[in-house]
């Protein structure tokens, strides 16, 4: 059996989830490749799409919010979306790639390639498709795909997916896959421990008004503030200009689990994958300034299940951080909820499922 994981760069979570799955399959001696869907179509396309996404979520995220709402309208009126029709055009190149490389299963942690594979399946192309939702909601247009199986983050979300047109028989509520290696990796960081360590991360792209948030945290709290800026060079430069010995600024890092494990509280955008990473490592978490649309749903799921505190203003960020650092009972309750609600072994469980239901079937 040979597996292809197809993702694309609209936010880092889809790709990170795909790479976690690749790592888990490879660790279990199953041949598995991770490929950017847009690279199959056009090598320059991936960067163009990423730039469009960055523009959509910049500022207060109004463009992204409006596009997301439009997607929800399409779902309600049951019209075939232009998103599907565009990805349908890609099916022949994708079929050629799959055939040349002899893949048996395609796993899609992103909607776009899942649509292309769905169009292929309608042409009677013989391939197994597994969708993986990387957010704690059913985003618009998933109902236009036709997977053999669909991995979703939690049992409590099943009805939402069913109500929006997903066949209950294909749903696998095993959680968002994060590799075993992420959990087991031992930290090599040597952070100072004479004050609390606050980790601030905005995801791989580096969104949000983090400079002002960081300034206020440094003014109002006696703590170290460690910021992960992702690929946002402008943000990194802005923060590096702040003269404060309690501030540590990093760009993109490949050892995020080390920082999460070593810090006392994590402030993050409510992306599905990042939130899952923090929760499976059992750290008190504050969600900051959700991008309108899917991040609101993620934040609501975590808040409703007592997995995080949600902050919509800089004042709320500071107050909630103080609350976490001062209230050990609140921290303990949050961590217990994380242990109960978030599945730590989703990647391992997916490998087991594929081996039993597809490989040996």
C-alpha positions in Angstrom: 0.0 0.0 0.0 1.2 3.5 -0.9 -0.4 6.6 0.5 -0.4 10.2 -0.8 -1.2 13.1 1.5 -2.4 16.1 -0.5 -2.6 19.5 1.2 -2.0 23.1 0.3 -0.7 26.4 2.0 -3.7 28.3 3.2 -2.6 28.5 6.8 0.0 26.2 8.2 -2.3 23.8 10.0 -3.4 21.8 7.0 0.3 21.1 6.0 1.4 20.4 9.6 -1.4 17.9 10.0 -0.4 16.3 6.7 3.2 16.0 7.7 2.2 14.5 11.1 0.3 11.8 9.3 3.1 11.1 6.9 5.5 10.8 9.9 3.1 8.3 11.7 2.6 6.1 8.6 6.3 6.1 7.8 7.1 5.1 11.4 4.8 2.2 10.9 6.6 1.1 7.8 3.9 2.2 5.4 5.1 4.2 2.3 3.5 7.6 2.5 4.4 10.9 0.7 3.3 14.5 1.5 2.8 16.7 -1.6 1.5 20.2 -2.0 -1.6 19.9 -4.3 -0.8 23.2 -6.1 2.7 22.0 -6.9 1.2 19.3 -9.0 -0.8 21.9 -11.0 1.8 24.7 -11.2 5.0 25.2 -9.1 4.3 28.9 -8.7 0.7 28.5 -7.8 1.2 27.5 -4.1 2.9 30.8 -3.3 0.2 32.8 -5.1 -2.6 31.1 -3.2 -0.7 31.6 0.1 -0.4 35.3 -0.7 -4.1 35.6 -1.4 -4.9 33.9 1.9 -2.6 36.3 3.8 -4.4 39.3 2.2 -7.8 37.8 3.1 -6.9 37.4 6.8 -4.9 40.6 7.2 -6.2 43.5 9.3 -9.4 42.4 11.0 -10.0 39.5 8.7 -13.0 41.1 7.0 -12.3 39.6 3.6 -11.9 36.1 5.0 -15.1 36.6 7.1 -17.1 37.7 4.1 -15.9 34.8 1.9 -16.6 32.3 4.7 -20.2 33.6 5.1 -20.7 33.3 1.3 -19.6 29.7 1.6 -22.2 29.1 4.3 -24.9 30.6 2.0 -23.9 28.2 -0.8 -24.3 25.3 1.6 -27.7 26.4 2.7 -29.1 26.8 -0.9 -27.5 23.5 -2.0 -25.8 24.9 -5.1 -22.6 23.5 -6.5 -19.9 26.0 -5.6 -17.4 27.6 -8.0 -14.8 26.2 -5.7 -15.7 22.7 -6.7 -15.8 23.5 -10.4 -12.4 25.1 -10.2 -10.8 22.1 -8.4 -12.7 19.7 -10.8 -10.5 21.2 -13.6 -7.4 19.9 -11.8 -8.5 16.3 -11.8 -6.6 15.1 -14.9 -3.2 16.4 -13.7 -3.9 14.8 -10.3 -4.9 11.5 -11.9 -1.7 11.5 -13.9 0.4 12.1 -10.8 -1.4 9.4 -8.8 -1.1 6.8 -11.6 2.6 7.6 -12.3 3.5 7.1 -8.6 1.2 4.1 -7.9 -0.8 5.5 -5.0 -3.6 3.4 -3.5 -5.0 5.9 -0.9 -5.2 9.7 -0.9 -5.6 11.6 2.4 -6.7 15.2 2.2 -6.4 17.5 5.3 -7.5 20.3 2.9 -10.8 20.8 1.0 -9.3 21.7 -2.4 -7.6 18.4 -3.2 -10.5 16.5 -1.7 -12.7 18.1 -4.3 -10.4 17.2 -7.2 -10.3 13.6 -6.0 -14.1 13.5 -5.6 -14.3 14.6 -9.3 -11.9 11.8 -10.2 -14.0 9.2 -8.4 -17.1 10.4 -10.3 -15.1 9.5 -13.5 -14.7 6.0 -12.0 -11.1 6.5 -11.2 -10.1 3.8 -8.7 -8.7 5.5 -5.5 -9.6 5.5 -1.8 -10.1 9.0 -0.4 -9.9 10.0 3.3 -10.8 13.5 4.3 -9.3 15.0 7.5 -11.0 18.0 9.1 -8.5 20.3 10.8 -11.0 22.6 12.4 -13.6 22.0 15.1 -16.5 22.6 12.7 -17.8 21.5 9.3 -16.4 24.2 7.0 -18.4 25.2 3.9 -18.1 22.8 0.9 -16.9 19.7 2.7 -20.4 18.3 1.7 -19.3 18.5 -2.0 -16.7 15.9 -1.5 -17.3 12.1 -1.5 -14.7 10.4 0.8 -14.6 6.8 1.7 -13.9 7.9 5.3 -13.9 11.3 7.0 -11.8 12.0 10.1 -13.4 14.6 12.4 -12.1 16.1 15.6 -14.7 14.9 18.1 -17.7 12.7 18.6 -19.8 15.7 19.6 -19.4 17.2 16.1 -20.9 14.2 14.3 -24.4 15.7 14.1 -23.1 18.9 12.6 -21.4 17.1 9.8 -24.4 14.9 9.2 -26.8 17.9 9.2 -24.6 19.5 6.5 -24.7 16.5 4.2 -21.9 14.1 5.3 -22.9 10.4 5.4 -22.8 9.2 9.0 -21.2 5.9 7.9 -18.0 7.5 6.7 -17.4 9.6 9.9 -14.4 8.7 12.1 -14.4 10.9 15.2 -10.9 10.1 16.2 -9.5 13.6 16.6 -7.1 15.8 14.6 -4.0 13.8 13.9 -0.8 14.8 15.7 2.2 12.5 15.4 3.4 10.3 18.3 6.8 11.9 17.9 5.4 15.3 18.7 4.1 14.0 22.0 7.2 12.0 23.0 9.9 14.4 21.9 11.9 15.6 24.9 12.6 19.3 25.3 16.1 20.6 25.0 15.2 24.2 25.8 16.9 25.9 28.7 14.4 28.7 29.7 14.8 30.7 32.8 12.4 29.6 35.6 12.7 32.5 38.0 9.6 34.0 36.5 6.6 32.6 34.6 7.2 31.9 30.9 4.4 33.1 28.6 4.4 31.7 25.1 2.7 33.8 22.4 2.2 32.2 19.0 0.0 33.3 16.1 0.5 30.3 13.8 2.8 29.7 10.9 1.9 33.0 9.1 2.1 35.3 12.1 -1.3 37.2 12.3 -2.8 39.6 14.7 -1.8 42.8 16.6 0.8 41.0 18.5 3.2 43.9 19.0 0.6 45.7 21.2 -0.4 42.6 23.0 3.3 41.8 23.9 3.9 45.4 25.0 1.0 45.2 27.5 2.1 41.8 28.8 5.6 43.1 29.5 4.2 46.3 31.2 1.6 44.6 33.4 3.1 41.2 34.2 6.4 40.1 35.9 7.1 37.3 33.4 9.2 36.3 30.4 7.3 36.7 27.1 8.4 34.3 24.4 7.0 35.1 20.9 7.0 32.8 17.9 6.4 35.0 14.8 6.3 32.3 12.2 7.2 33.5 8.7 6.1 37.1 9.5 9.4 39.0 9.2 7.8 42.4 9.7 6.3 41.3 13.0 9.7 39.8 14.1 11.4 43.1 13.3 8.8 45.1 15.1 9.0 43.0 18.3 12.8 42.8 18.1 12.9 46.6 18.4 11.3 46.4 21.8 14.1 46.9 24.4 13.2 44.5 27.2 15.3 41.8 28.8 12.1 39.7 29.5 11.3 39.4 25.8 12.4 36.6 23.6 11.6 36.8 19.9 11.8 33.9 17.4 10.8 33.6 13.8 9.8 30.2 12.4 10.7 27.3 14.7 10.6 23.5 14.1 10.5 22.6 17.8 7.2 24.1 18.8 6.5 21.2 21.2 9.6 22.2 23.2 8.3 25.8 23.7 4.8 24.6 24.6 6.1 22.1 27.2 8.5 24.6 28.8 6.1 27.5 29.2 3.4 28.1 31.9 0.7 29.4 29.6 0.2 29.6 25.8 -1.5 32.4 24.0 -2.4 31.5 20.4 -4.7 32.1 17.5 -7.5 29.5 17.6 -6.4 27.5 14.6 -7.6 23.9 14.9 -4.2 22.2 14.7 -2.2 24.6 16.9 -5.0 24.4 19.6 -4.9 20.7 19.4 -1.1 20.6 19.9 -1.3 22.8 23.0 -4.2 20.7 24.4 -2.5 17.3 23.9 0.5 18.7 25.8 -1.9 19.8 28.6 -1.0 23.5 28.9 -3.3 26.3 30.0 -4.3 28.1 26.9 -5.7 31.5 25.9 -7.2 32.0 22.5 -6.5 35.5 21.1 -8.4 37.5 18.5 -10.0 34.8 16.4 -10.0 35.5 12.6 -13.7 35.8 11.7 -15.1 32.6 10.4 -13.7 29.2 11.2 -11.5 30.4 14.1 -14.6 31.6 15.9 -16.0 28.1 15.7 -12.7 26.6 17.0 -12.6 29.1 19.9 -16.2 28.4 20.8 -15.6 24.7 20.9 -12.6 25.1 23.2 -14.4 27.6 25.5 -17.6 25.5 25.7 -15.6 22.5 26.7 -13.4 24.5 29.2 -10.2 23.8 27.2 -9.2 27.5 26.9 -10.1 31.1 27.7 -11.0 33.3 24.8 -9.9 36.9 24.5 -11.3 39.4 21.9 -9.4 42.5 23.1 -5.9 43.3 24.4 -7.4 44.0 27.8 -9.0 40.6 27.9 -5.7 39.0 26.9 -3.9 40.6 29.8 -6.6 39.8 32.3 -7.0 36.2 31.3 -3.2 35.7 31.4 -3.1 37.1 34.9 -6.0 34.8 35.8 -4.2 31.7 34.5 -0.9 32.6 36.3 -2.7 33.2 39.6 -5.4 30.6 39.7 -4.0 27.1 40.0 -7.5 25.6 40.3 -8.5 27.1 37.0 -5.3 25.6 35.4 -5.9 22.2 36.8 -9.6 22.2 35.6 -8.6 23.2 32.1 -5.9 20.6 31.9 -8.3 17.9 33.1 -10.8 19.0 30.4 -8.1 18.8 27.8 -7.2 15.3 28.8 -10.9 14.2 28.7 -11.9 15.9 25.4 -8.9 16.0 23.1 -7.7 12.7 21.6 -3.9 12.3 21.9 -3.6 9.2 19.7 -5.5 10.3 16.6 -2.5 9.8 14.2 -1.8 6.4 15.6 -5.5 5.5 15.5 -5.7 6.5 11.9 -2.8 4.3 10.9 -4.4 1.4 12.7 -7.7 2.0 10.9 -6.1 2.3 7.5 -4.2 -0.9 8.1 -7.2 -2.9 9.2 -9.9 -1.4 6.9 -8.0 -0.7 3.7 -4.7 -2.5 3.7 -6.0 -5.9 4.9 -9.5 -5.6 3.4 
